[in-house]
Amino acid sequence: MHRPAPAFPALLHYEVAHRILMGYMDYYYRFKLITKRARLRFEARDWHGTQADARSRITLYREEVSRTSEQLARLMEDVSGDTVFWTRVRDAFAEEIAHFNTRNIAETFFNSVYRHSHGIGADPAVMFVLRTGTYREHRGLSAISYNIDLEGRSLDVVVRQVLDYFPFEVEWDDRERDIALVARRWAAHPASASTRLEILQSVFYRNKVAYIVGRLLDHGRVHPFILPLLHPDGRGILIDALLLEADQVVSIFSYHRSYFLADISVPSDMVDFLNTFMPSKQVSELYNAIGFEKHGKTVFYRELLRHMRKTAKDPAERFVTAPGIAGMVMYVFTMPRLNMVFKVIRDTFAPPKQVTAETVKAKYDLVKRHDRVGRMADSYLFEKLALPLDRFGPECLRELVDTATSRVTVTDDCVLLSHVYVEKKMTPLNLFLQTADEAMAQKALRDYGRAIKQLAAANIFPGDLLLKNFGVTRVNRVVFYDYDEIELVTDCNFRHLPEPRTPEQEMASQPWYYVGPRDIFPEEFPGFLLRSGPHLTYLRQQHGEIFDADFWNDLKQRLLAGEIMDVFPYRTGCRFLQ
């Protein structure tokens, strides 16, 4: 409903701040509503509903920012708000959220509304660009964890107490059996000497798994304590594993996975908690993992500013072309010591690429909303991102301006990018194999095959399976990052190559049979993936089924039937295998 402007124009700044605050409150209410029903979905085995909620929560932020901006346009239709006016708006907004547990998230919402309304990049004079305070002023008013003293207590009693904190409304499969399994594995681990267990009150839900998350404190050392719960068809809830090692847990919170649905009261405290047993994770990644990806983007931007300040006197720390074969669709650049790459869509694409820039944007949006199963790189989309001109190497700047002219503006002191994706830096798989020893090469090829299979299980066909389109992470995991040709498996037509019937057909340089726009012939994959040799032989031995149309058509039929396949973010050897 359209509300009139205030009777006292001198208070318009307060009214504008109030409208933004109401937009934020509506957003956060709907965010919480989605996360609160995740338990109900898990209990009902409503896996499609869980995935739909995860997708709708991603679009929720954009919807609320847009709606709030439209309200402000009506409220300020006769007002030209200048920097002085908007500074007063910001100060009024800051006063209202001063005691919020989610103050940092609210500041990011304000920034988004301001940018959406003005169509500009970050404006430090008005926006909350630098971190304001510590967000820790009211620590303890909203506890996020249960604390259990372990001194002199048997582990089975402790596990039972942990489960009592989470009274699901459905039956367990065999609760006492699971308690015994967890206690036995815990007792065999050095973490059994810990003195205290802290369990987060929020259960983390994603796809078909619920995670009880905690940490063990052991005289200054911190261990994760993760219990993945399943609810299989025809059975009650059961514990699938106990994860006590950081390297087992990092993958669960990976930048390459979908965001958790978790009912979180104090996001900053939650991120601090998680960071204690995953210190290698950037704070921005952890905000992403718990569903606040827009604030994760804000935190990343601050991390980027800090990196550039710290390296300002280092002449080698300049933006340069990223290593690897140059992409036909994207120009990719990075800094040598920055663990991220920047990807800008080129103005024209070299043959045989036939996609458009709008298609590329749509594919990236699909990946953002899809289940990435740990095999597709997440990205931050920045519009109107300003980077210092003096931090660009000359070749990088020349390539950027020459190939993406419509998306680049160079001023006296900055390079303004109108549309850029920022992703984690990885080593292209083709480059990795060139320098890897035999054991590491075979491990990478095994994981490459697993990546293709897990993407297929999530209804993603990468389209272009070339090794250069896959990267190897710092933990040697293979991840796909080139999205301009991805398709849903269910939209593809997988075919066997027809047998030639005449010598002319057998010798033809072009297909003599009809090929539809979405026809795919898996038997052709080996010819363009790898040269004949030990790597291709090994890949065939380990994952030869990916070259068979029957494999893909079987998966397609299961997906069309509505099956959501299990892709676990921890090793099979960690599972209790019940």
Buried (B, 14 or more C-beta within 10 A) or exposed (E): EEEEBBEEEEEBBBBBBBBBBEBBBBBBEBBEEBBEBBBEBBBBBBBEBBBEBBBEBBEBBEEBBBEBBEBBEEBBEEBEBEEEBBEBBBEBBBEBBEEBBBBBBBBBBBBBBBBBBBEBBBBEEBBBBEEEEEBEEEEEEEEBBBEBEBEEEEBBEBBBBBBEEBEBEEEBBBBEBBBBBBBEBBEEBEBBEBEEBBBBBBBBBBBBBBBBBBBBBBEEEBBBBBBBBBBBEEEBBBBBBBBBBBEBBBBBBBBBBBBBBBBBBBBBBBBBBBBEBBEEBBBBBBBBBBBBBBBBBBBBBBBBBEBBEEBEEEEEBBBBBBEBEBBBBBBBBBBEEBEBBBBBBBBEBEEEBEBEBEBBBEBBBBBBBBBBBBBBBBBBBBBBBBBEBEBBBEEBBEBBBEBBEEBBBEEEEBBBBBBBBBBBBBBBBBBBBEEBEEEBBBBBBBBBBBBBBBBBBBBBBBBBBBBBBBBBBEEEBBBBBBBBBBBBBEEBBBBEEEEEEEEEEEEEEEEBEEEEEEEBBBEEBBEEBBEEEEBBEBBBEBBEBBBBBEBBBEBBEBBEEEEBBEBBBBEEEBBBEB
